[in-house]
Amino acid sequence: MSTLEKKRFNQWTLLAAATGYSAVYCKKVVNGDRSQTSKGGRVIMDKYQEFLKLINA
């Protein structure tokens, strides 16, 4: 019988896949190095908040 193991996902890779922006840009926006109020920054922060809700649920 095989065992299923949880896959560890890089949060920046998931955020990049969900938003269409690069993982590096997503990381910089969330960490505050780039603007969170720009068009892309708002999209990234919205998705990030959704991910946090899923993780903490």
C-alpha distance matrix in Angstrom:
0.0 3.8 6.6 9.7 12.8 16.3 18.4 21.8 24.6 28.1 30.3 33.1 31.0 30.0 33.6 34.8 32.6 33.8 37.4 38.1 39.7 38.6 36.3 39.2 41.6 39.2 38.8 42.6 43.4 41.1 42.4 46.0 47.0 47.6 49.2 47.2 49.9 50.0 48.5 45.3 45.2 45.3 42.5 40.3 41.2 40.6 37.0 36.5 37.7 35.3 32.3 33.6 33.8 30.1 29.0 31.2 30.5
3.8 0.0 3.8 6.6 9.5 13.0 14.9 18.2 21.0 24.4 26.8 29.5 27.3 26.4 30.1 31.3 29.2 30.4 34.1 34.6 36.1 34.9 32.6 35.4 37.9 35.6 35.2 39.0 39.8 37.6 38.9 42.5 43.4 44.0 45.7 43.7 46.6 46.5 45.1 41.9 41.7 42.0 39.2 36.9 37.9 37.4 33.8 33.3 34.6 32.3 29.3 30.6 31.1 27.5 26.2 28.7 28.2
6.6 3.8 0.0 3.7 6.3 9.8 12.2 15.4 18.4 21.9 24.1 27.0 25.2 24.2 27.7 29.2 27.4 28.5 32.1 32.9 34.2 33.1 30.5 33.3 35.6 33.1 32.6 36.4 37.1 34.7 36.0 39.6 40.7 41.4 43.0 41.0 43.9 44.1 42.9 39.6 39.2 39.5 36.8 34.4 35.2 34.8 31.3 30.4 31.6 29.5 26.4 27.4 27.9 24.4 22.9 25.2 24.9
9.7 6.6 3.7 0.0 3.7 6.7 9.0 12.4 15.2 18.8 20.7 23.7 21.9 20.6 24.1 25.7 23.8 24.8 28.4 29.3 30.7 29.7 27.2 30.1 32.3 29.7 29.4 33.2 33.7 31.4 32.9 36.4 37.6 38.1 39.6 37.5 40.3 40.5 39.2 36.0 35.6 35.8 33.1 30.8 31.6 31.1 27.6 26.9 28.1 25.9 22.8 24.1 24.6 21.0 19.7 22.2 22.0
12.8 9.5 6.3 3.7 0.0 3.7 6.2 9.2 12.3 15.8 17.9 20.9 19.4 18.4 21.9 23.6 22.1 23.2 26.6 27.7 28.6 27.4 24.6 27.3 29.6 27.1 26.4 30.1 30.9 28.5 29.7 33.3 34.4 35.2 36.9 34.9 37.9 38.1 37.1 33.8 33.3 33.6 31.2 28.5 29.2 29.1 25.6 24.5 25.9 24.1 20.7 21.8 22.7 19.4 17.5 20.2 20.5
16.3 13.0 9.8 6.7 3.7 0.0 3.8 6.4 9.2 12.8 14.4 17.6 16.5 15.2 18.5 20.5 19.2 20.0 23.4 24.7 25.5 24.5 21.6 24.4 26.5 23.7 23.1 26.9 27.4 24.9 26.3 29.8 31.1 31.8 33.3 31.3 34.2 34.6 33.6 30.4 29.7 30.0 27.6 25.0 25.5 25.4 22.0 20.8 22.2 20.4 17.0 18.0 19.1 15.8 13.9 16.8 17.3
18.4 14.9 12.2 9.0 6.2 3.8 0.0 3.7 6.2 9.7 12.0 14.7 13.2 12.4 15.9 17.4 16.2 17.6 20.8 21.7 22.4 21.2 18.4 21.1 23.4 20.9 20.4 24.2 25.0 22.8 24.2 27.7 28.6 29.2 30.9 29.1 32.1 32.2 31.2 27.8 27.3 28.0 25.5 22.7 23.7 23.9 20.3 19.2 21.2 19.6 16.0 17.5 19.1 16.0 14.2 17.5 18.5
21.8 18.2 15.4 12.4 9.2 6.4 3.7 0.0 3.8 6.7 9.1 12.0 11.1 10.8 13.9 15.6 15.2 16.6 19.4 20.4 20.6 19.1 15.9 18.3 20.7 18.2 17.3 21.0 22.0 19.7 20.8 24.4 25.3 26.2 28.0 26.4 29.6 29.8 29.2 25.7 24.9 25.8 23.7 20.6 21.4 22.1 18.7 17.0 19.2 18.2 14.5 15.6 17.8 15.2 13.0 16.2 17.9
24.6 21.0 18.4 15.2 12.3 9.2 6.2 3.8 0.0 3.7 6.0 8.6 7.4 7.1 10.3 11.9 11.6 13.1 15.7 16.7 16.9 15.5 12.4 15.1 17.3 14.8 14.3 18.1 18.9 16.9 18.4 21.8 22.6 23.1 24.9 23.2 26.3 26.3 25.6 22.1 21.5 22.5 20.2 17.1 18.3 19.0 15.6 14.2 16.8 15.8 12.2 13.9 16.4 14.0 12.3 15.9 17.6
28.1 24.4 21.9 18.8 15.8 12.8 9.7 6.7 3.7 0.0 3.8 5.5 5.3 6.4 8.7 10.0 10.8 12.5 14.4 15.3 14.6 12.8 9.4 11.7 14.0 11.8 10.8 14.6 15.7 14.0 15.1 18.5 19.1 19.7 21.8 20.5 23.8 23.7 23.3 19.8 18.9 20.4 18.5 15.1 16.3 17.7 14.6 12.8 15.8 15.7 12.2 13.7 16.7 15.1 13.3 16.6 18.9
30.3 26.8 24.1 20.7 17.9 14.4 12.0 9.1 6.0 3.8 0.0 3.8 5.5 5.1 6.0 8.5 9.9 10.5 12.1 13.7 13.1 12.0 8.7 11.0 12.5 9.5 8.9 12.6 13.0 10.9 12.7 15.9 17.0 17.4 19.0 17.3 20.5 20.8 20.4 17.0 15.9 17.0 15.3 11.8 12.7 14.1 11.1 9.0 12.1 12.2 8.9 10.3 13.6 12.5 11.0 14.2 16.6
33.1 29.5 27.0 23.7 20.9 17.6 14.7 12.0 8.6 5.5 3.8 0.0 3.8 5.4 5.0 6.0 8.5 9.8 10.4 11.3 9.9 8.4 4.9 7.4 8.9 6.3 6.1 9.8 10.6 9.5 11.2 14.1 14.5 14.6 16.5 15.4 18.6 18.3 18.1 14.5 13.6 15.4 13.8 10.2 11.9 13.9 11.2 9.5 13.1 13.7 11.0 12.7 16.0 15.4 14.4 17.4 19.7
31.0 27.3 25.2 21.9 19.4 16.5 13.2 11.1 7.4 5.3 5.5 3.8 0.0 3.8 5.4 5.0 6.1 8.6 10.0 10.1 9.7 8.1 5.4 8.8 10.6 8.7 9.4 12.9 13.6 13.0 14.9 17.6 17.7 17.4 19.3 18.2 21.1 20.3 19.5 15.8 15.8 17.4 15.0 12.0 14.3 15.6 12.4 11.7 15.3 15.0 12.3 14.8 17.6 16.3 15.6 19.0 20.9
30.0 26.4 24.2 20.6 18.4 15.2 12.4 10.8 7.1 6.4 5.1 5.4 3.8 0.0 3.8 5.4 5.1 6.2 8.6 9.9 10.5 10.2 8.1 11.7 12.6 9.8 11.0 14.5 14.4 13.3 15.8 18.4 19.2 18.6 19.8 18.0 20.7 20.2 19.0 15.5 15.5 16.3 13.6 10.9 13.0 13.4 9.8 9.6 12.9 11.9 9.2 12.2 14.6 12.9 12.9 16.4 17.8
33.6 30.1 27.7 24.1 21.9 18.5 15.9 13.9 10.3 8.7 6.0 5.0 5.4 3.8 0.0 3.8 5.4 5.1 6.1 8.2 8.1 8.6 6.9 10.1 10.0 6.8 8.8 11.9 11.1 10.2 13.3 15.4 16.3 15.4 16.2 14.3 16.9 16.5 15.4 12.0 11.7 12.6 10.0 7.2 9.4 10.2 7.0 6.9 10.5 10.2 8.4 11.2 13.8 13.1 13.4 16.4 18.1
34.8 31.3 29.2 25.7 23.6 20.5 17.4 15.6 11.9 10.0 8.5 6.0 5.0 5.4 3.8 0.0 3.8 5.5 5.3 5.4 5.1 5.3 4.9 8.4 8.4 6.5 9.1 11.8 11.5 11.8 14.5 16.3 16.4 15.0 16.2 15.1 17.4 16.2 14.8 11.2 11.9 13.4 10.7 8.3 11.5 12.5 9.7 10.2 13.9 13.6 12.2 15.0 17.5 16.7 17.1 20.2 21.8
32.6 29.2 27.4 23.8 22.1 19.2 16.2 15.2 11.6 10.8 9.9 8.5 6.1 5.1 5.4 3.8 0.0 3.8 5.7 5.5 7.4 8.2 8.2 11.9 12.0 10.2 12.7 15.5 15.1 15.1 18.0 19.9 20.2 18.7 19.6 18.1 20.1 18.8 16.9 13.5 14.7 15.6 12.3 10.6 13.7 13.8 10.5 11.8 15.1 13.9 12.4 15.8 17.7 16.3 17.1 20.5 21.5
33.8 30.4 28.5 24.8 23.2 20.0 17.6 16.6 13.1 12.5 10.5 9.8 8.6 6.2 5.1 5.5 3.8 0.0 3.8 6.0 8.3 10.2 10.3 13.8 13.0 10.5 13.4 15.9 14.6 14.4 17.8 19.3 20.2 18.4 18.6 16.6 18.2 17.3 15.1 12.1 13.2 13.2 9.6 8.6 11.4 10.7 7.4 9.5 12.3 10.7 10.1 13.7 15.1 14.0 15.4 18.5 19.2
37.4 34.1 32.1 28.4 26.6 23.4 20.8 19.4 15.7 14.4 12.1 10.4 10.0 8.6 6.1 5.3 5.7 3.8 0.0 3.8 5.5 8.5 9.6 12.4 10.7 8.7 12.2 14.1 12.4 13.0 16.4 17.3 17.9 15.7 15.6 13.9 15.2 13.8 11.5 8.5 10.0 10.4 6.8 6.3 9.8 9.6 7.3 9.7 12.6 11.9 11.9 15.1 16.7 16.4 17.8 20.5 21.5
38.1 34.6 32.9 29.3 27.7 24.7 21.7 20.4 16.7 15.3 13.7 11.3 10.1 9.9 8.2 5.4 5.5 6.0 3.8 0.0 3.8 6.7 9.0 11.7 10.4 9.6 13.1 14.7 13.7 15.0 18.0 18.8 18.7 16.4 16.7 15.8 17.1 14.9 12.6 9.4 11.8 12.9 9.7 9.2 12.9 13.2 11.1 13.0 16.2 15.6 15.3 18.4 20.3 19.7 20.9 23.8 24.9
39.7 36.1 34.2 30.7 28.6 25.5 22.4 20.6 16.9 14.6 13.1 9.9 9.7 10.5 8.1 5.1 7.4 8.3 5.5 3.8 0.0 3.8 6.6 8.5 6.7 6.7 10.2 11.3 10.6 12.5 15.1 15.8 15.2 12.9 13.8 13.4 15.1 12.9 11.4 7.8 9.6 11.8 9.4 8.1 11.8 13.2 11.6 12.6 16.0 16.3 15.8 18.4 20.7 20.6 21.3 24.0 25.6
38.6 34.9 33.1 29.7 27.4 24.5 21.2 19.1 15.5 12.8 12.0 8.4 8.1 10.2 8.6 5.3 8.2 10.2 8.5 6.7 3.8 0.0 3.8 5.4 5.2 6.3 8.7 10.0 10.7 12.4 14.3 15.5 14.4 12.8 14.7 14.8 17.1 15.2 14.4 10.6 11.7 14.5 12.5 10.3 13.7 15.6 13.7 13.9 17.6 18.1 16.8 19.2 22.0 21.6 21.7 24.6 26.5
36.3 32.6 30.5 27.2 24.6 21.6 18.4 15.9 12.4 9.4 8.7 4.9 5.4 8.1 6.9 4.9 8.2 10.3 9.6 9.0 6.6 3.8 0.0 3.8 5.5 5.0 6.2 8.7 9.9 10.6 12.2 14.2 13.5 12.9 15.1 14.9 17.8 16.6 16.2 12.5 12.5 15.1 13.4 10.3 13.0 15.3 13.0 12.3 16.1 16.7 14.8 16.8 20.0 19.5 19.0 21.9 24.2
39.2 35.4 33.3 30.1 27.3 24.4 21.1 18.3 15.1 11.7 11.0 7.4 8.8 11.7 10.1 8.4 11.9 13.8 12.4 11.7 8.5 5.4 3.8 0.0 3.8 5.4 5.1 6.3 8.7 10.1 10.6 12.2 10.7 10.6 13.5 14.1 17.2 16.0 16.5 12.9 12.5 15.7 14.8 11.7 14.0 16.9 15.3 14.1 17.7 19.1 17.3 18.7 22.1 22.1 21.3 23.9 26.5
41.6 37.9 35.6 32.3 29.6 26.5 23.4 20.7 17.3 14.0 12.5 8.9 10.6 12.6 10.0 8.4 12.0 13.0 10.7 10.4 6.7 5.2 5.5 3.8 0.0 3.8 5.4 5.1 6.2 8.7 9.8 10.5 9.1 7.8 10.2 10.9 13.7 12.2 12.8 9.3 8.9 12.4 11.9 9.2 11.6 14.6 13.7 12.9 16.3 17.9 16.9 18.3 21.4 21.9 21.6 23.9 26.4
39.2 35.6 33.1 29.7 27.1 23.7 20.9 18.2 14.8 11.8 9.5 6.3 8.7 9.8 6.8 6.5 10.2 10.5 8.7 9.6 6.7 6.3 5.0 5.4 3.8 0.0 3.8 5.5 5.2 6.2 8.5 9.9 10.0 8.9 10.6 9.9 13.0 12.3 12.5 9.0 7.9 10.7 9.8 6.4 8.6 11.5 10.2 9.1 12.7 14.2 13.1 14.5 17.6 18.1 17.9 20.2 22.6
38.8 35.2 32.6 29.4 26.4 23.1 20.4 17.3 14.3 10.8 8.9 6.1 9.4 11.0 8.8 9.1 12.7 13.4 12.2 13.1 10.2 8.7 6.2 5.1 5.4 3.8 0.0 3.8 5.5 5.3 6.0 8.5 8.5 9.0 11.5 11.1 14.7 14.7 15.6 12.3 10.5 13.2 13.0 9.4 10.4 13.7 12.5 10.3 13.6 15.6 13.9 14.5 18.1 18.7 17.6 19.7 22.6
42.6 39.0 36.4 33.2 30.1 26.9 24.2 21.0 18.1 14.6 12.6 9.8 12.9 14.5 11.9 11.8 15.5 15.9 14.1 14.7 11.3 10.0 8.7 6.3 5.1 5.5 3.8 0.0 3.8 5.6 5.1 6.0 4.9 5.5 8.6 9.4 12.9 12.8 14.5 11.7 9.5 12.8 13.5 10.4 11.1 14.8 14.5 12.5 15.4 17.9 16.7 17.1 20.5 21.6 20.7 22.4 25.4
43.4 39.8 37.1 33.7 30.9 27.4 25.0 22.0 18.9 15.7 13.0 10.6 13.6 14.4 11.1 11.5 15.1 14.6 12.4 13.7 10.6 10.7 9.9 8.7 6.2 5.2 5.5 3.8 0.0 3.8 5.5 5.2 5.9 4.7 6.1 5.8 9.4 9.7 11.4 8.9 6.1 9.1 10.3 7.5 7.8 11.5 11.9 10.2 12.7 15.4 15.0 15.4 18.4 19.9 19.6 21.1 23.7
41.1 37.6 34.7 31.4 28.5 24.9 22.8 19.7 16.9 14.0 10.9 9.5 13.0 13.3 10.2 11.8 15.1 14.4 13.0 15.0 12.5 12.4 10.6 10.1 8.7 6.2 5.3 5.6 3.8 0.0 3.8 5.5 7.7 8.0 9.0 7.4 11.2 12.4 13.8 11.4 8.3 10.2 11.1 7.8 6.8 10.5 10.7 8.0 10.2 13.2 12.4 12.1 15.4 17.0 16.3 17.6 20.5
42.4 38.9 36.0 32.9 29.7 26.3 24.2 20.8 18.4 15.1 12.7 11.2 14.9 15.8 13.3 14.5 18.0 17.8 16.4 18.0 15.1 14.3 12.2 10.6 9.8 8.5 6.0 5.1 5.5 3.8 0.0 3.8 5.8 7.8 9.8 9.4 13.2 14.5 16.5 14.3 11.1 13.4 14.7 11.5 10.5 14.2 14.4 11.5 13.4 16.5 15.4 14.6 18.1 19.7 18.5 19.4 22.7
46.0 42.5 39.6 36.4 33.3 29.8 27.7 24.4 21.8 18.5 15.9 14.1 17.6 18.4 15.4 16.3 19.9 19.3 17.3 18.8 15.8 15.5 14.2 12.2 10.5 9.9 8.5 6.0 5.2 5.5 3.8 0.0 3.8 5.4 6.8 7.1 10.5 12.1 14.8 13.2 9.9 12.2 14.3 11.8 10.7 14.4 15.5 13.1 14.7 18.0 17.6 16.9 20.0 22.0 21.2 21.9 25.0
47.0 43.4 40.7 37.6 34.4 31.1 28.6 25.3 22.6 19.1 17.0 14.5 17.7 19.2 16.3 16.4 20.2 20.2 17.9 18.7 15.2 14.4 13.5 10.7 9.1 10.0 8.5 4.9 5.9 7.7 5.8 3.8 0.0 3.8 6.9 8.9 12.0 12.5 15.3 13.5 10.8 13.9 15.8 13.3 13.1 16.9 17.6 15.5 17.7 20.7 20.1 19.8 23.0 24.7 23.8 24.9 28.0
47.6 44.0 41.4 38.1 35.2 31.8 29.2 26.2 23.1 19.7 17.4 14.6 17.4 18.6 15.4 15.0 18.7 18.4 15.7 16.4 12.9 12.8 12.9 10.6 7.8 8.9 9.0 5.5 4.7 8.0 7.8 5.4 3.8 0.0 3.8 6.4 9.1 8.9 11.6 10.1 7.7 11.1 13.0 11.2 11.5 15.1 16.0 14.7 16.9 19.7 19.6 19.8 22.8 24.5 24.2 25.4 28.2
49.2 45.7 43.0 39.6 36.9 33.3 30.9 28.0 24.9 21.8 19.0 16.5 19.3 19.8 16.2 16.2 19.6 18.6 15.6 16.7 13.8 14.7 15.1 13.5 10.2 10.6 11.5 8.6 6.1 9.0 9.8 6.8 6.9 3.8 0.0 3.8 5.5 5.8 9.1 8.7 6.0 8.7 11.4 10.6 10.3 13.5 15.3 14.5 16.0 18.9 19.5 19.7 22.2 24.3 24.4 25.4 27.8
47.2 43.7 41.0 37.5 34.9 31.3 29.1 26.4 23.2 20.5 17.3 15.4 18.2 18.0 14.3 15.1 18.1 16.6 13.9 15.8 13.4 14.8 14.9 14.1 10.9 9.9 11.1 9.4 5.8 7.4 9.4 7.1 8.9 6.4 3.8 0.0 3.8 5.7 8.2 7.8 4.2 5.7 8.8 8.0 6.9 10.0 12.2 11.4 12.5 15.5 16.4 16.5 18.7 21.0 21.4 22.2 24.5
49.9 46.6 43.9 40.3 37.9 34.2 32.1 29.6 26.3 23.8 20.5 18.6 21.1 20.7 16.9 17.4 20.1 18.2 15.2 17.1 15.1 17.1 17.8 17.2 13.7 13.0 14.7 12.9 9.4 11.2 13.2 10.5 12.0 9.1 5.5 3.8 0.0 3.8 6.6 8.0 5.6 5.5 9.2 9.9 8.9 10.9 13.7 13.8 14.3 17.0 18.6 18.9 20.5 23.0 23.9 24.5 26.4
50.0 46.5 44.1 40.5 38.1 34.6 32.2 29.8 26.3 23.7 20.8 18.3 20.3 20.2 16.5 16.2 18.8 17.3 13.8 14.9 12.9 15.2 16.6 16.0 12.2 12.3 14.7 12.8 9.7 12.4 14.5 12.1 12.5 8.9 5.8 5.7 3.8 0.0 3.8 5.5 4.9 6.0 8.6 9.8 10.2 12.0 14.2 14.9 16.1 18.3 19.7 20.6 22.4 24.3 25.4 26.5 28.3
48.5 45.1 42.9 39.2 37.1 33.6 31.2 29.2 25.6 23.3 20.4 18.1 19.5 19.0 15.4 14.8 16.9 15.1 11.5 12.6 11.4 14.4 16.2 16.5 12.8 12.5 15.6 14.5 11.4 13.8 16.5 14.8 15.3 11.6 9.1 8.2 6.6 3.8 0.0 3.8 5.5 5.4 6.6 8.9 10.2 11.0 12.8 14.4 15.8 17.1 18.8 20.3 21.8 23.3 24.8 26.2 27.6
45.3 41.9 39.6 36.0 33.8 30.4 27.8 25.7 22.1 19.8 17.0 14.5 15.8 15.5 12.0 11.2 13.5 12.1 8.5 9.4 7.8 10.6 12.5 12.9 9.3 9.0 12.3 11.7 8.9 11.4 14.3 13.2 13.5 10.1 8.7 7.8 8.0 5.5 3.8 0.0 3.8 5.5 5.1 6.2 8.6 9.9 10.8 12.2 14.3 15.6 16.6 18.4 20.2 21.4 22.6 24.4 25.9
45.2 41.7 39.2 35.6 33.3 29.7 27.3 24.9 21.5 18.9 15.9 13.6 15.8 15.5 11.7 11.9 14.7 13.2 10.0 11.8 9.6 11.7 12.5 12.5 8.9 7.9 10.5 9.5 6.1 8.3 11.1 9.9 10.8 7.7 6.0 4.2 5.6 4.9 5.5 3.8 0.0 3.8 5.5 5.1 6.1 8.5 10.0 10.3 12.2 14.2 15.2 16.3 18.4 20.0 20.8 22.2 24.2
45.3 42.0 39.5 35.8 33.6 30.0 28.0 25.8 22.5 20.4 17.0 15.4 17.4 16.3 12.6 13.4 15.6 13.2 10.4 12.9 11.8 14.5 15.1 15.7 12.4 10.7 13.2 12.8 9.1 10.2 13.4 12.2 13.9 11.1 8.7 5.7 5.5 6.0 5.4 5.5 3.8 0.0 3.8 5.4 5.1 6.0 8.6 9.7 10.5 12.4 14.2 15.2 16.6 18.6 19.9 21.0 22.5
42.5 39.2 36.8 33.1 31.2 27.6 25.5 23.7 20.2 18.5 15.3 13.8 15.0 13.6 10.0 10.7 12.3 9.6 6.8 9.7 9.4 12.5 13.4 14.8 11.9 9.8 13.0 13.5 10.3 11.1 14.7 14.3 15.8 13.0 11.4 8.8 9.2 8.6 6.6 5.1 5.5 3.8 0.0 3.8 5.6 5.2 6.3 8.6 10.1 10.8 12.5 14.4 15.7 16.9 18.6 20.2 21.4
40.3 36.9 34.4 30.8 28.5 25.0 22.7 20.6 17.1 15.1 11.8 10.2 12.0 10.9 7.2 8.3 10.6 8.6 6.3 9.2 8.1 10.3 10.3 11.7 9.2 6.4 9.4 10.4 7.5 7.8 11.5 11.8 13.3 11.2 10.6 8.0 9.9 9.8 8.9 6.2 5.1 5.4 3.8 0.0 3.8 5.5 5.3 6.0 8.6 9.9 10.5 12.3 14.4 15.4 16.4 18.3 20.0
41.2 37.9 35.2 31.6 29.2 25.5 23.7 21.4 18.3 16.3 12.7 11.9 14.3 13.0 9.4 11.5 13.7 11.4 9.8 12.9 11.8 13.7 13.0 14.0 11.6 8.6 10.4 11.1 7.8 6.8 10.5 10.7 13.1 11.5 10.3 6.9 8.9 10.2 10.2 8.6 6.1 5.1 5.6 3.8 0.0 3.8 5.5 4.9 6.1 8.6 9.7 10.4 12.3 14.3 15.1 16.3 18.2
40.6 37.4 34.8 31.1 29.1 25.4 23.9 22.1 19.0 17.7 14.1 13.9 15.6 13.4 10.2 12.5 13.8 10.7 9.6 13.2 13.2 15.6 15.3 16.9 14.6 11.5 13.7 14.8 11.5 10.5 14.2 14.4 16.9 15.1 13.5 10.0 10.9 12.0 11.0 9.9 8.5 6.0 5.2 5.5 3.8 0.0 3.8 5.4 5.2 6.4 8.8 10.0 10.9 12.7 14.5 15.6 16.7
37.0 33.8 31.3 27.6 25.6 22.0 20.3 18.7 15.6 14.6 11.1 11.2 12.4 9.8 7.0 9.7 10.5 7.4 7.3 11.1 11.6 13.7 13.0 15.3 13.7 10.2 12.5 14.5 11.9 10.7 14.4 15.5 17.6 16.0 15.3 12.2 13.7 14.2 12.8 10.8 10.0 8.6 6.3 5.3 5.5 3.8 0.0 3.8 5.4 5.0 6.2 8.7 9.9 10.7 12.4 14.3 15.3
36.5 33.3 30.4 26.9 24.5 20.8 19.2 17.0 14.2 12.8 9.0 9.5 11.7 9.6 6.9 10.2 11.8 9.5 9.7 13.0 12.6 13.9 12.3 14.1 12.9 9.1 10.3 12.5 10.2 8.0 11.5 13.1 15.5 14.7 14.5 11.4 13.8 14.9 14.4 12.2 10.3 9.7 8.6 6.0 4.9 5.4 3.8 0.0 3.8 5.4 5.1 6.3 8.7 9.9 10.5 12.3 14.2
37.7 34.6 31.6 28.1 25.9 22.2 21.2 19.2 16.8 15.8 12.1 13.1 15.3 12.9 10.5 13.9 15.1 12.3 12.6 16.2 16.0 17.6 16.1 17.7 16.3 12.7 13.6 15.4 12.7 10.2 13.4 14.7 17.7 16.9 16.0 12.5 14.3 16.1 15.8 14.3 12.2 10.5 10.1 8.6 6.1 5.2 5.4 3.8 0.0 3.8 5.4 5.1 6.3 8.8 9.9 10.6 12.1
35.3 32.3 29.5 25.9 24.1 20.4 19.6 18.2 15.8 15.7 12.2 13.7 15.0 11.9 10.2 13.6 13.9 10.7 11.9 15.6 16.3 18.1 16.7 19.1 17.9 14.2 15.6 17.9 15.4 13.2 16.5 18.0 20.7 19.7 18.9 15.5 17.0 18.3 17.1 15.6 14.2 12.4 10.8 9.9 8.6 6.4 5.0 5.4 3.8 0.0 3.8 5.4 5.2 6.4 8.7 10.1 10.6
32.3 29.3 26.4 22.8 20.7 17.0 16.0 14.5 12.2 12.2 8.9 11.0 12.3 9.2 8.4 12.2 12.4 10.1 11.9 15.3 15.8 16.8 14.8 17.3 16.9 13.1 13.9 16.7 15.0 12.4 15.4 17.6 20.1 19.6 19.5 16.4 18.6 19.7 18.8 16.6 15.2 14.2 12.5 10.5 9.7 8.8 6.2 5.1 5.4 3.8 0.0 3.8 5.4 5.1 6.2 8.6 9.9
33.6 30.6 27.4 24.1 21.8 18.0 17.5 15.6 13.9 13.7 10.3 12.7 14.8 12.2 11.2 15.0 15.8 13.7 15.1 18.4 18.4 19.2 16.8 18.7 18.3 14.5 14.5 17.1 15.4 12.1 14.6 16.9 19.8 19.8 19.7 16.5 18.9 20.6 20.3 18.4 16.3 15.2 14.4 12.3 10.4 10.0 8.7 6.3 5.1 5.4 3.8 0.0 3.8 5.4 5.1 6.0 8.4
33.8 31.1 27.9 24.6 22.7 19.1 19.1 17.8 16.4 16.7 13.6 16.0 17.6 14.6 13.8 17.5 17.7 15.1 16.7 20.3 20.7 22.0 20.0 22.1 21.4 17.6 18.1 20.5 18.4 15.4 18.1 20.0 23.0 22.8 22.2 18.7 20.5 22.4 21.8 20.2 18.4 16.6 15.7 14.4 12.3 10.9 9.9 8.7 6.3 5.2 5.4 3.8 0.0 3.8 5.5 5.3 5.9
30.1 27.5 24.4 21.0 19.4 15.8 16.0 15.2 14.0 15.1 12.5 15.4 16.3 12.9 13.1 16.7 16.3 14.0 16.4 19.7 20.6 21.6 19.5 22.1 21.9 18.1 18.7 21.6 19.9 17.0 19.7 22.0 24.7 24.5 24.3 21.0 23.0 24.3 23.3 21.4 20.0 18.6 16.9 15.4 14.3 12.7 10.7 9.9 8.8 6.4 5.1 5.4 3.8 0.0 3.8 5.6 5.2
29.0 26.2 22.9 19.7 17.5 13.9 14.2 13.0 12.3 13.3 11.0 14.4 15.6 12.9 13.4 17.1 17.1 15.4 17.8 20.9 21.3 21.7 19.0 21.3 21.6 17.9 17.6 20.7 19.6 16.3 18.5 21.2 23.8 24.2 24.4 21.4 23.9 25.4 24.8 22.6 20.8 19.9 18.6 16.4 15.1 14.5 12.4 10.5 9.9 8.7 6.2 5.1 5.5 3.8 0.0 3.8 5.6
31.2 28.7 25.2 22.2 20.2 16.8 17.5 16.2 15.9 16.6 14.2 17.4 19.0 16.4 16.4 20.2 20.5 18.5 20.5 23.8 24.0 24.6 21.9 23.9 23.9 20.2 19.7 22.4 21.1 17.6 19.4 21.9 24.9 25.4 25.4 22.2 24.5 26.5 26.2 24.4 22.2 21.0 20.2 18.3 16.3 15.6 14.3 12.3 10.6 10.1 8.6 6.0 5.3 5.6 3.8 0.0 3.8
30.5 28.2 24.9 22.0 20.5 17.3 18.5 17.9 17.6 18.9 16.6 19.7 20.9 17.8 18.1 21.8 21.5 19.2 21.5 24.9 25.6 26.5 24.2 26.5 26.4 22.6 22.6 25.4 23.7 20.5 22.7 25.0 28.0 28.2 27.8 24.5 26.4 28.3 27.6 25.9 24.2 22.5 21.4 20.0 18.2 16.7 15.3 14.2 12.1 10.6 9.9 8.4 5.9 5.2 5.6 3.8 0.0
